[in-house]
């Protein structure tokens, strides 16, 4: 049986990044990991993942959930470090 850790490792994303995709798209972790892995291999896919994390971050701030917003900001920073192609271009 494949474990949650295996799914995370195969996706190329961190658990926090998968959690952000799952939150944004209202998916289970396994499906979010699959979607994330798929997007990473698409043109502009990293930008789409970035946008999901940013949307979640804005929603957390708007809802006053500052701890969750802080976690999402850290996830966003890590994602952009790992996938610089996800950064906005001029």
Chimera marker file (.cmm) of the C-alpha trace (Angstrom):
<marker_set name="trace">
<marker id="1" x="0.000" y="0.000" z="0.000" r="1" g="1" b="0" radius="0.5"/>
<marker id="2" x="1.276" y="3.465" z="-0.864" r="1" g="1" b="0" radius="0.5"/>
<marker id="3" x="1.636" y="5.809" z="2.108" r="1" g="1" b="0" radius="0.5"/>
<marker id="4" x="0.891" y="9.508" z="2.408" r="1" g="1" b="0" radius="0.5"/>
<marker id="5" x="4.642" y="10.131" z="2.593" r="1" g="1" b="0" radius="0.5"/>
<marker id="6" x="5.097" y="8.260" z="-0.694" r="1" g="1" b="0" radius="0.5"/>
<marker id="7" x="2.445" y="10.403" z="-2.352" r="1" g="1" b="0" radius="0.5"/>
<marker id="8" x="4.119" y="13.586" z="-1.127" r="1" g="1" b="0" radius="0.5"/>
<marker id="9" x="7.538" y="12.400" z="-2.299" r="1" g="1" b="0" radius="0.5"/>
<marker id="10" x="6.234" y="11.458" z="-5.742" r="1" g="1" b="0" radius="0.5"/>
<marker id="11" x="4.480" y="14.790" z="-6.222" r="1" g="1" b="0" radius="0.5"/>
<marker id="12" x="7.588" y="16.960" z="-5.976" r="1" g="1" b="0" radius="0.5"/>
<marker id="13" x="5.767" y="19.242" z="-3.552" r="1" g="1" b="0" radius="0.5"/>
<marker id="14" x="5.883" y="19.667" z="0.214" r="1" g="1" b="0" radius="0.5"/>
<marker id="15" x="3.015" y="18.593" z="2.433" r="1" g="1" b="0" radius="0.5"/>
<marker id="16" x="2.213" y="22.269" z="3.102" r="1" g="1" b="0" radius="0.5"/>
<marker id="17" x="2.011" y="22.988" z="-0.633" r="1" g="1" b="0" radius="0.5"/>
<marker id="18" x="-0.258" y="19.993" z="-1.141" r="1" g="1" b="0" radius="0.5"/>
<marker id="19" x="-2.405" y="21.156" z="1.768" r="1" g="1" b="0" radius="0.5"/>
<marker id="20" x="-2.754" y="24.590" z="0.137" r="1" g="1" b="0" radius="0.5"/>
<marker id="21" x="-3.845" y="23.024" z="-3.165" r="1" g="1" b="0" radius="0.5"/>
<marker id="22" x="-6.283" y="20.762" z="-1.302" r="1" g="1" b="0" radius="0.5"/>
<marker id="23" x="-7.719" y="23.747" z="0.559" r="1" g="1" b="0" radius="0.5"/>
<marker id="24" x="-8.052" y="25.855" z="-2.576" r="1" g="1" b="0" radius="0.5"/>
<marker id="25" x="-9.549" y="23.149" z="-4.770" r="1" g="1" b="0" radius="0.5"/>
<marker id="26" x="-11.511" y="21.346" z="-2.010" r="1" g="1" b="0" radius="0.5"/>
<marker id="27" x="-9.726" y="18.061" z="-2.703" r="1" g="1" b="0" radius="0.5"/>
<marker id="28" x="-8.382" y="15.213" z="-0.629" r="1" g="1" b="0" radius="0.5"/>
<marker id="29" x="-4.606" y="15.180" z="-0.162" r="1" g="1" b="0" radius="0.5"/>
<marker id="30" x="-4.059" y="12.406" z="-2.689" r="1" g="1" b="0" radius="0.5"/>
<marker id="31" x="-5.953" y="14.245" z="-5.415" r="1" g="1" b="0" radius="0.5"/>
<marker id="32" x="-4.278" y="17.557" z="-4.527" r="1" g="1" b="0" radius="0.5"/>
<marker id="33" x="-0.845" y="15.921" z="-4.787" r="1" g="1" b="0" radius="0.5"/>
<marker id="34" x="-1.774" y="14.489" z="-8.175" r="1" g="1" b="0" radius="0.5"/>
<marker id="35" x="-3.051" y="17.857" z="-9.395" r="1" g="1" b="0" radius="0.5"/>
<marker id="36" x="0.059" y="19.614" z="-8.102" r="1" g="1" b="0" radius="0.5"/>
<marker id="37" x="2.382" y="17.135" z="-9.780" r="1" g="1" b="0" radius="0.5"/>
<marker id="38" x="0.434" y="17.509" z="-13.026" r="1" g="1" b="0" radius="0.5"/>
<marker id="39" x="0.568" y="21.306" z="-12.865" r="1" g="1" b="0" radius="0.5"/>
<marker id="40" x="4.319" y="21.296" z="-12.250" r="1" g="1" b="0" radius="0.5"/>
<marker id="41" x="4.754" y="19.666" z="-15.652" r="1" g="1" b="0" radius="0.5"/>
<marker id="42" x="2.494" y="22.115" z="-17.486" r="1" g="1" b="0" radius="0.5"/>
<marker id="43" x="3.474" y="25.440" z="-18.984" r="1" g="1" b="0" radius="0.5"/>
<marker id="44" x="2.621" y="28.105" z="-16.387" r="1" g="1" b="0" radius="0.5"/>
<marker id="45" x="1.596" y="25.364" z="-13.959" r="1" g="1" b="0" radius="0.5"/>
<marker id="46" x="3.888" y="26.619" z="-11.203" r="1" g="1" b="0" radius="0.5"/>
<marker id="47" x="2.234" y="30.019" z="-11.568" r="1" g="1" b="0" radius="0.5"/>
<marker id="48" x="-1.173" y="28.382" z="-11.074" r="1" g="1" b="0" radius="0.5"/>
<marker id="49" x="0.024" y="26.697" z="-7.885" r="1" g="1" b="0" radius="0.5"/>
<marker id="50" x="1.457" y="30.021" z="-6.701" r="1" g="1" b="0" radius="0.5"/>
<marker id="51" x="-1.906" y="31.667" z="-7.339" r="1" g="1" b="0" radius="0.5"/>
<marker id="52" x="-3.699" y="28.962" z="-5.318" r="1" g="1" b="0" radius="0.5"/>
<marker id="53" x="-1.389" y="29.525" z="-2.352" r="1" g="1" b="0" radius="0.5"/>
<marker id="54" x="-1.807" y="33.312" z="-2.640" r="1" g="1" b="0" radius="0.5"/>
<marker id="55" x="-5.617" y="32.950" z="-2.776" r="1" g="1" b="0" radius="0.5"/>
<marker id="56" x="-5.561" y="30.792" z="0.359" r="1" g="1" b="0" radius="0.5"/>
<marker id="57" x="-3.263" y="33.307" z="2.049" r="1" g="1" b="0" radius="0.5"/>
<marker id="58" x="-5.600" y="36.191" z="1.262" r="1" g="1" b="0" radius="0.5"/>
<marker id="59" x="-8.607" y="34.226" z="2.512" r="1" g="1" b="0" radius="0.5"/>
<marker id="60" x="-6.823" y="33.372" z="5.760" r="1" g="1" b="0" radius="0.5"/>
<marker id="61" x="-5.901" y="37.026" z="6.314" r="1" g="1" b="0" radius="0.5"/>
<marker id="62" x="-9.433" y="38.179" z="5.485" r="1" g="1" b="0" radius="0.5"/>
<marker id="63" x="-10.820" y="35.634" z="7.923" r="1" g="1" b="0" radius="0.5"/>
<marker id="64" x="-8.461" y="36.760" z="10.671" r="1" g="1" b="0" radius="0.5"/>
<marker id="65" x="-6.651" y="33.425" z="10.782" r="1" g="1" b="0" radius="0.5"/>
<marker id="66" x="-3.197" y="34.925" z="11.184" r="1" g="1" b="0" radius="0.5"/>
<marker id="67" x="-1.461" y="31.691" z="12.166" r="1" g="1" b="0" radius="0.5"/>
<marker id="68" x="-2.707" y="29.928" z="9.041" r="1" g="1" b="0" radius="0.5"/>
<marker id="69" x="-1.738" y="32.964" z="6.953" r="1" g="1" b="0" radius="0.5"/>
<marker id="70" x="1.770" y="32.804" z="8.422" r="1" g="1" b="0" radius="0.5"/>
<marker id="71" x="2.054" y="29.114" z="7.518" r="1" g="1" b="0" radius="0.5"/>
<marker id="72" x="0.827" y="29.788" z="3.994" r="1" g="1" b="0" radius="0.5"/>
<marker id="73" x="3.321" y="32.628" z="3.582" r="1" g="1" b="0" radius="0.5"/>
<marker id="74" x="6.137" y="30.277" z="4.583" r="1" g="1" b="0" radius="0.5"/>
<marker id="75" x="4.807" y="27.697" z="2.112" r="1" g="1" b="0" radius="0.5"/>
<marker id="76" x="4.689" y="30.328" z="-0.625" r="1" g="1" b="0" radius="0.5"/>
<marker id="77" x="8.280" y="31.368" z="0.045" r="1" g="1" b="0" radius="0.5"/>
<marker id="78" x="9.454" y="27.763" z="-0.023" r="1" g="1" b="0" radius="0.5"/>
<marker id="79" x="7.501" y="27.046" z="-3.203" r="1" g="1" b="0" radius="0.5"/>
<marker id="80" x="8.983" y="30.062" z="-5.006" r="1" g="1" b="0" radius="0.5"/>
<marker id="81" x="12.443" y="29.049" z="-3.834" r="1" g="1" b="0" radius="0.5"/>
<marker id="82" x="11.976" y="25.503" z="-5.142" r="1" g="1" b="0" radius="0.5"/>
<marker id="83" x="10.131" y="26.568" z="-8.327" r="1" g="1" b="0" radius="0.5"/>
<marker id="84" x="11.377" y="30.007" z="-9.409" r="1" g="1" b="0" radius="0.5"/>
<marker id="85" x="9.396" y="29.626" z="-12.638" r="1" g="1" b="0" radius="0.5"/>
<marker id="86" x="6.339" y="30.290" z="-10.462" r="1" g="1" b="0" radius="0.5"/>
<marker id="87" x="7.394" y="33.878" z="-9.854" r="1" g="1" b="0" radius="0.5"/>
<marker id="88" x="5.510" y="36.641" z="-11.578" r="1" g="1" b="0" radius="0.5"/>
<marker id="89" x="7.186" y="37.958" z="-14.680" r="1" g="1" b="0" radius="0.5"/>
<marker id="90" x="6.999" y="41.562" z="-15.830" r="1" g="1" b="0" radius="0.5"/>
<link id1="1" id2="2" r="1" g="1" b="0" radius="0.2"/>
<link id1="2" id2="3" r="1" g="1" b="0" radius="0.2"/>
<link id1="3" id2="4" r="1" g="1" b="0" radius="0.2"/>
<link id1="4" id2="5" r="1" g="1" b="0" radius="0.2"/>
<link id1="5" id2="6" r="1" g="1" b="0" radius="0.2"/>
<link id1="6" id2="7" r="1" g="1" b="0" radius="0.2"/>
<link id1="7" id2="8" r="1" g="1" b="0" radius="0.2"/>
<link id1="8" id2="9" r="1" g="1" b="0" radius="0.2"/>
<link id1="9" id2="10" r="1" g="1" b="0" radius="0.2"/>
<link id1="10" id2="11" r="1" g="1" b="0" radius="0.2"/>
<link id1="11" id2="12" r="1" g="1" b="0" radius="0.2"/>
<link id1="12" id2="13" r="1" g="1" b="0" radius="0.2"/>
<link id1="13" id2="14" r="1" g="1" b="0" radius="0.2"/>
<link id1="14" id2="15" r="1" g="1" b="0" radius="0.2"/>
<link id1="15" id2="16" r="1" g="1" b="0" radius="0.2"/>
<link id1="16" id2="17" r="1" g="1" b="0" radius="0.2"/>
<link id1="17" id2="18" r="1" g="1" b="0" radius="0.2"/>
<link id1="18" id2="19" r="1" g="1" b="0" radius="0.2"/>
<link id1="19" id2="20" r="1" g="1" b="0" radius="0.2"/>
<link id1="20" id2="21" r="1" g="1" b="0" radius="0.2"/>
<link id1="21" id2="22" r="1" g="1" b="0" radius="0.2"/>
<link id1="22" id2="23" r="1" g="1" b="0" radius="0.2"/>
<link id1="23" id2="24" r="1" g="1" b="0" radius="0.2"/>
<link id1="24" id2="25" r="1" g="1" b="0" radius="0.2"/>
<link id1="25" id2="26" r="1" g="1" b="0" radius="0.2"/>
<link id1="26" id2="27" r="1" g="1" b="0" radius="0.2"/>
<link id1="27" id2="28" r="1" g="1" b="0" radius="0.2"/>
<link id1="28" id2="29" r="1" g="1" b="0" radius="0.2"/>
<link id1="29" id2="30" r="1" g="1" b="0" radius="0.2"/>
<link id1="30" id2="31" r="1" g="1" b="0" radius="0.2"/>
<link id1="31" id2="32" r="1" g="1" b="0" radius="0.2"/>
<link id1="32" id2="33" r="1" g="1" b="0" radius="0.2"/>
<link id1="33" id2="34" r="1" g="1" b="0" radius="0.2"/>
<link id1="34" id2="35" r="1" g="1" b="0" radius="0.2"/>
<link id1="35" id2="36" r="1" g="1" b="0" radius="0.2"/>
<link id1="36" id2="37" r="1" g="1" b="0" radius="0.2"/>
<link id1="37" id2="38" r="1" g="1" b="0" radius="0.2"/>
<link id1="38" id2="39" r="1" g="1" b="0" radius="0.2"/>
<link id1="39" id2="40" r="1" g="1" b="0" radius="0.2"/>
<link id1="40" id2="41" r="1" g="1" b="0" radius="0.2"/>
<link id1="41" id2="42" r="1" g="1" b="0" radius="0.2"/>
<link id1="42" id2="43" r="1" g="1" b="0" radius="0.2"/>
<link id1="43" id2="44" r="1" g="1" b="0" radius="0.2"/>
<link id1="44" id2="45" r="1" g="1" b="0" radius="0.2"/>
<link id1="45" id2="46" r="1" g="1" b="0" radius="0.2"/>
<link id1="46" id2="47" r="1" g="1" b="0" radius="0.2"/>
<link id1="47" id2="48" r="1" g="1" b="0" radius="0.2"/>
<link id1="48" id2="49" r="1" g="1" b="0" radius="0.2"/>
<link id1="49" id2="50" r="1" g="1" b="0" radius="0.2"/>
<link id1="50" id2="51" r="1" g="1" b="0" radius="0.2"/>
<link id1="51" id2="52" r="1" g="1" b="0" radius="0.2"/>
<link id1="52" id2="53" r="1" g="1" b="0" radius="0.2"/>
<link id1="53" id2="54" r="1" g="1" b="0" radius="0.2"/>
<link id1="54" id2="55" r="1" g="1" b="0" radius="0.2"/>
<link id1="55" id2="56" r="1" g="1" b="0" radius="0.2"/>
<link id1="56" id2="57" r="1" g="1" b="0" radius="0.2"/>
<link id1="57" id2="58" r="1" g="1" b="0" radius="0.2"/>
<link id1="58" id2="59" r="1" g="1" b="0" radius="0.2"/>
<link id1="59" id2="60" r="1" g="1" b="0" radius="0.2"/>
<link id1="60" id2="61" r="1" g="1" b="0" radius="0.2"/>
<link id1="61" id2="62" r="1" g="1" b="0" radius="0.2"/>
<link id1="62" id2="63" r="1" g="1" b="0" radius="0.2"/>
<link id1="63" id2="64" r="1" g="1" b="0" radius="0.2"/>
<link id1="64" id2="65" r="1" g="1" b="0" radius="0.2"/>
<link id1="65" id2="66" r="1" g="1" b="0" radius="0.2"/>
<link id1="66" id2="67" r="1" g="1" b="0" radius="0.2"/>
<link id1="67" id2="68" r="1" g="1" b="0" radius="0.2"/>
<link id1="68" id2="69" r="1" g="1" b="0" radius="0.2"/>
<link id1="69" id2="70" r="1" g="1" b="0" radius="0.2"/>
<link id1="70" id2="71" r="1" g="1" b="0" radius="0.2"/>
<link id1="71" id2="72" r="1" g="1" b="0" radius="0.2"/>
<link id1="72" id2="73" r="1" g="1" b="0" radius="0.2"/>
<link id1="73" id2="74" r="1" g="1" b="0" radius="0.2"/>
<link id1="74" id2="75" r="1" g="1" b="0" radius="0.2"/>
<link id1="75" id2="76" r="1" g="1" b="0" radius="0.2"/>
<link id1="76" id2="77" r="1" g="1" b="0" radius="0.2"/>
<link id1="77" id2="78" r="1" g="1" b="0" radius="0.2"/>
<link id1="78" id2="79" r="1" g="1" b="0" radius="0.2"/>
<link id1="79" id2="80" r="1" g="1" b="0" radius="0.2"/>
<link id1="80" id2="81" r="1" g="1" b="0" radius="0.2"/>
<link id1="81" id2="82" r="1" g="1" b="0" radius="0.2"/>
<link id1="82" id2="83" r="1" g="1" b="0" radius="0.2"/>
<link id1="83" id2="84" r="1" g="1" b="0" radius="0.2"/>
<link id1="84" id2="85" r="1" g="1" b="0" radius="0.2"/>
<link id1="85" id2="86" r="1" g="1" b="0" radius="0.2"/>
<link id1="86" id2="87" r="1" g="1" b="0" radius="0.2"/>
<link id1="87" id2="88" r="1" g="1" b="0" radius="0.2"/>
<link id1="88" id2="89" r="1" g="1" b="0" radius="0.2"/>
<link id1="89" id2="90" r="1" g="1" b="0" radius="0.2"/>
</marker_set>
